[in-house]
Amino acid sequence: MGLKQWKVKMTYPVFTSPYSGVGIDFKFGAFERIGDRKLKYLPERPVKFINFAAANDHGNDTGISAAIKNYMGVVSTALSNSHNKVGTGGMGSLMAEIGVPTLTILDCLWINANPYPSLSTGPGTSYIEAIRVNILAASSDPIALSFWSAKNILVPAAIIKGYTFLDSIDPTKTVKGGLSQAFGVWLPKSLDELTRAGYNFTLDEEKMNIYVDSQVSNAGSPVNPLIWVRRTLLGIVGASLITVITKRVLKKKNISLFKKKHE
């Protein structure tokens, strides 16, 4: 569906682990080489993939780079046109085709909360323009994690920095405002692709359970995200571990992260 609808050229890594010597096919799982041309896949050795991403403003093309956009690191940019397809749900197509992460950890210790058209937006932002919020967030639902972290971490941090034009980083906004495509448009399109593939991810905050690790932070539940992030910025609380949990149920039976290659 994704390949036909969005015309995304799918590529993914195949390599040999330097630690175990086992071959890793990102889509089909672990394998061992038999001779020069034959592969034997090893379903008894399941591969788990942790998507370690950062939450940042990405400039005038996609608005936010977080759990979904981070899959750009999976494809070969020299062989794929995926970077041009983020705005139409291409990353969701890619994730649905080659496998969703077992877990996504979002690094929000330091973030770029400078929304477009700020001169300090995007990957080229100087380190001195970053803002420290001391948060790590994790979820098995990359859609929910992207949405929640943008709304409750990046947007409040941008407000604290004095910004009033927040369309590029606000997941509830669908106005392009100079972007190639609004974050609030392409994230739902990515969700549509994953939903069609059978994944029960969500953008609905009513279906998200948010937990703050009390052993790491005494911040409590971020009832008012603006006050909560402000307290963190002022150093009143330590680093926080936020866990975003949704009821992740696969609609299709016998669907796994890495599918066994058909004989």
Backbone torsions as a table, in degrees:
resi	resn	phi	psi	omega
1	MET	NA	-52.6	-176.6
2	GLY	-63.3	-43.1	-178.3
3	LEU	-62.2	-40.9	-178.7
4	LYS	-75.4	-41.2	-174.0
5	GLN	-75.8	-43.3	-174.0
6	TRP	-102.4	-9.4	-179.2
7	LYS	56.7	46.6	178.0
8	VAL	-90.3	127.2	176.4
9	LYS	-82.4	112.6	-174.8
10	MET	-84.6	125.8	170.4
11	THR	-135.1	154.3	179.0
12	TYR	-158.4	159.8	-174.0
13	PRO	-76.3	144.4	167.8
14	VAL	-133.9	121.0	-173.8
15	PHE	-153.7	172.3	176.3
16	THR	-107.8	128.2	-179.7
17	SER	-66.0	127.5	177.9
18	PRO	-72.5	-11.1	-177.9
19	TYR	-92.6	-44.7	-176.5
20	SER	-105.4	-18.1	-175.6
21	GLY	79.0	1.4	179.9
22	VAL	-84.9	140.7	176.2
23	GLY	-75.6	144.1	179.7
24	ILE	-123.7	117.4	172.4
25	ASP	-104.4	114.8	-171.3
26	PHE	-57.0	-32.3	-177.7
27	LYS	-89.2	-43.2	-171.3
28	PHE	-103.5	-9.0	174.0
29	GLY	104.2	-160.9	-175.0
30	ALA	-75.0	148.6	178.4
31	PHE	-152.6	164.6	171.2
32	GLU	-125.1	148.6	-178.6
33	ARG	-86.7	135.7	174.9
34	ILE	-118.8	102.7	-174.8
35	GLY	75.1	-156.2	-176.0
36	ASP	-87.4	-25.4	-170.4
37	ARG	-123.4	-13.0	-172.7
38	LYS	-103.3	143.5	178.1
39	LEU	-123.5	140.7	173.1
40	LYS	-116.3	116.1	-179.2
41	TYR	-79.3	148.3	-170.9
42	LEU	-119.2	80.6	-178.4
43	PRO	-63.2	-20.0	178.7
44	GLU	-76.6	-6.2	177.6
45	ARG	-119.2	74.5	-177.3
46	PRO	-62.9	141.4	179.3
47	VAL	-98.2	130.0	176.3
48	LYS	-109.7	134.1	-177.9
49	PHE	-116.2	123.3	175.9
50	ILE	-102.9	120.0	179.7
51	ASN	-89.1	102.7	-177.6
52	PHE	-99.8	106.3	-172.8
53	ALA	-120.6	170.6	175.3
54	ALA	-121.3	148.1	178.5
55	ALA	-98.9	113.8	-177.7
56	ASN	-150.3	156.2	167.0
57	ASP	-71.8	139.2	-175.3
58	HIS	-113.9	14.1	175.6
59	GLY	92.4	-151.2	-169.7
60	ASN	-92.1	9.4	179.8
61	ASP	-99.8	-54.9	-175.4
62	THR	-118.3	-5.8	179.4
63	GLY	80.6	-65.6	-176.2
64	ILE	-124.0	139.9	169.5
65	SER	-113.9	116.1	-179.3
66	ALA	-148.5	-135.0	-171.7
67	ALA	-63.7	-40.2	-177.0
68	ILE	-79.6	-50.9	-179.1
69	LYS	-60.2	-25.4	-178.1
70	ASN	-64.2	-18.8	178.0
71	TYR	-66.7	-7.3	172.5
72	MET	-60.0	-24.3	177.5
73	GLY	-76.5	-7.5	178.9
74	VAL	-85.4	-39.8	-175.4
75	VAL	-83.9	160.9	172.1
76	SER	-88.5	114.2	-178.4
77	THR	-66.4	-21.3	179.0
78	ALA	-74.7	-26.0	-176.5
79	LEU	-107.4	-12.4	-172.7
80	SER	-119.2	154.9	174.3
81	ASN	-103.9	18.9	-171.7
82	SER	-60.6	-32.7	-177.6
83	HIS	-61.8	-31.3	179.5
84	ASN	-82.5	-5.6	-175.1
85	LYS	-111.3	4.6	178.8
86	VAL	-58.0	-43.7	-175.3
87	GLY	-66.4	-15.1	180.0
88	THR	-110.2	15.1	178.6
89	GLY	92.8	13.2	-175.1
90	GLY	-59.9	-35.8	-179.8
91	MET	-68.6	-33.0	174.6
92	GLY	-66.4	-39.6	176.5
93	SER	-60.7	-46.0	-179.3
94	LEU	-62.0	-47.0	-178.4
95	MET	-64.0	-39.8	-179.8
96	ALA	-66.7	-32.9	-176.3
97	GLU	-80.6	-43.3	-172.4
98	ILE	-104.9	-6.0	175.5
99	GLY	121.9	136.9	177.9
100	VAL	-86.2	155.8	179.2
101	PRO	-69.6	149.0	173.8
102	THR	-63.9	-39.8	-179.4
103	LEU	-151.9	143.1	172.5
104	THR	-115.6	128.4	174.8
105	ILE	-112.2	124.0	-176.5
106	LEU	-106.5	118.4	-179.2
107	ASP	-83.5	108.0	176.9
108	CYS	-119.6	28.4	177.0
109	LEU	-64.3	-50.7	172.0
110	TRP	-121.9	133.7	-177.8
111	ILE	-132.2	157.0	171.5
112	ASN	-99.9	99.5	-178.4
113	ALA	-108.0	41.8	-180.0
114	ASN	-108.3	93.8	-173.0
115	PRO	-69.6	150.0	173.7
116	TYR	-63.0	138.3	13.3
117	PRO	-98.7	34.7	174.3
118	SER	-56.7	147.7	177.9
119	LEU	-72.8	-11.3	-178.2
120	SER	-107.0	31.4	-176.7
121	THR	-99.6	160.6	173.2
122	GLY	84.7	179.3	-176.2
123	PRO	-61.3	-22.9	-178.5
124	GLY	-83.4	4.3	-178.9
125	THR	-61.0	138.1	177.7
126	SER	-67.5	149.7	179.1
127	TYR	-60.7	-28.9	-178.2
128	ILE	-71.5	-13.5	178.3
129	GLU	-89.8	-6.0	178.9
130	ALA	-73.4	158.7	-179.2
131	ILE	-127.5	137.8	-175.8
132	ARG	-94.5	124.1	176.9
133	VAL	-122.2	-7.2	172.2
134	ASN	56.8	50.6	-179.1
135	ILE	-130.3	135.1	165.7
136	LEU	-114.6	132.1	179.8
137	ALA	-123.2	144.7	-177.2
138	ALA	-142.0	147.7	178.0
139	SER	-165.4	155.0	170.9
140	SER	-88.3	-3.3	177.8
141	ASP	-110.6	99.3	-176.5
142	PRO	-67.8	-26.6	177.7
143	ILE	-68.8	-51.4	180.0
144	ALA	-60.8	-40.0	-178.9
145	LEU	-65.3	-42.1	178.3
146	SER	-63.0	-46.7	-179.1
147	PHE	-62.8	-51.3	-173.3
148	TRP	-66.0	-42.3	-177.8
149	SER	-67.8	-36.8	177.6
150	ALA	-65.4	-47.0	-176.1
151	LYS	-71.0	-37.9	-170.1
152	ASN	-106.4	-5.9	177.2
153	ILE	-121.7	-57.2	-176.1
154	LEU	-68.2	-47.2	-178.3
155	VAL	-62.1	-50.0	177.9
156	PRO	-60.2	-37.9	178.6
157	ALA	-64.6	-39.0	178.1
158	ALA	-65.3	-39.2	177.7
159	ILE	-63.1	-42.5	178.8
160	ILE	-61.6	-34.4	178.6
161	LYS	-76.6	-4.9	175.0
162	GLY	99.5	5.6	180.0
163	TYR	-78.7	143.8	177.4
164	THR	-118.2	-19.5	178.0
165	PHE	-94.8	101.2	-170.3
166	LEU	-114.9	6.8	-173.7
167	ASP	-56.0	-35.5	-173.9
168	SER	-71.5	-20.7	-177.3
169	ILE	-117.3	-4.0	-178.3
170	ASP	-89.3	115.1	-176.6
171	PRO	-70.4	-9.0	178.9
172	THR	-91.8	-5.8	-178.3
173	LYS	-97.2	141.6	179.2
174	THR	-117.6	10.2	179.4
175	VAL	-84.5	129.3	-178.7
176	LYS	-64.7	-47.2	178.1
177	GLY	56.4	39.8	179.5
178	GLY	95.3	-7.4	178.7
179	LEU	-80.6	157.6	172.2
180	SER	-62.5	-39.8	173.8
181	GLN	-157.8	138.6	-177.3
182	ALA	-68.6	142.0	177.3
183	PHE	-57.4	-38.9	179.8
184	GLY	-70.3	-5.6	176.1
185	VAL	-103.1	-49.6	-174.1
186	TRP	-76.1	-23.9	176.5
187	LEU	-67.0	-46.3	174.3
188	PRO	-61.3	-34.0	177.3
189	LYS	-65.7	-37.3	175.9
190	SER	-65.3	-40.2	176.9
191	LEU	-61.2	-40.5	179.0
192	ASP	-58.4	-42.8	179.8
193	GLU	-63.4	-41.8	-179.5
194	LEU	-71.4	-35.0	177.5
195	THR	-64.7	-41.6	178.3
196	ARG	-63.3	-28.0	179.7
197	ALA	-83.4	-4.2	175.6
198	GLY	104.4	5.8	-178.8
199	TYR	-92.0	132.5	-176.9
200	ASN	-96.8	65.6	176.0
201	PHE	-90.3	172.6	-172.9
202	THR	-149.6	154.6	168.8
203	LEU	-111.4	0.5	-175.7
204	ASP	-87.3	112.8	-178.3
205	GLU	-64.9	-22.0	177.5
206	GLU	-67.7	-18.8	179.8
207	LYS	-101.3	7.2	179.7
208	MET	-105.9	134.2	172.5
209	ASN	-105.5	122.9	-175.8
210	ILE	-107.9	127.3	180.0
211	TYR	-123.8	137.3	174.6
212	VAL	-111.9	127.1	-178.7
213	ASP	-68.6	112.1	-176.7
214	SER	-69.0	-20.0	179.0
215	GLN	-78.4	-17.4	-179.2
216	VAL	-100.0	-36.1	-174.3
217	SER	-143.8	148.3	174.7
218	ASN	-102.9	24.9	-176.0
219	ALA	-70.3	-27.2	-177.0
220	GLY	75.0	-166.7	180.0
221	SER	-76.8	130.5	-177.8
222	PRO	-74.5	71.9	-179.4
223	VAL	-62.4	-44.0	174.7
224	ASN	-111.3	98.4	-174.6
225	PRO	-56.5	-36.9	-177.5
226	LEU	-62.8	-48.5	179.3
227	ILE	-64.8	-40.2	-177.2
228	TRP	-62.8	-48.2	179.2
229	VAL	-68.2	-36.0	178.8
230	ARG	-62.3	-41.3	179.4
231	ARG	-62.4	-40.1	179.5
232	THR	-65.6	-42.3	-179.7
233	LEU	-63.4	-33.5	-178.7
234	LEU	-82.0	-1.0	176.0
235	GLY	81.1	15.7	-178.9
236	ILE	-74.1	-30.4	178.1
237	VAL	-120.4	160.4	178.1
238	GLY	-82.9	-165.8	178.9
239	ALA	-64.4	142.8	-177.6
240	SER	-115.1	141.7	171.3
241	LEU	-108.6	112.9	-178.7
242	ILE	-102.9	129.6	177.0
243	THR	-115.3	121.9	178.5
244	VAL	-103.5	112.6	-176.6
245	ILE	-116.9	127.9	172.5
246	THR	-122.0	159.7	178.3
247	LYS	-75.9	97.9	-174.9
248	ARG	-92.9	104.0	-179.9
249	VAL	-121.4	127.9	177.5
250	LEU	-84.1	128.5	-176.9
251	LYS	-72.4	-31.6	-179.8
252	LYS	-89.0	142.7	178.3
253	LYS	-79.1	151.3	174.9
254	ASN	58.3	33.5	176.7
255	ILE	-102.3	130.4	-176.1
256	SER	-128.9	171.1	-177.6
257	LEU	-59.7	-47.7	179.2
258	PHE	-119.0	116.7	-176.3
259	LYS	-80.9	143.7	176.0
260	LYS	-72.4	134.6	-179.5
261	LYS	-68.3	134.5	179.8
262	HIS	-68.9	140.7	178.1
263	GLU	-68.6	NA	NA
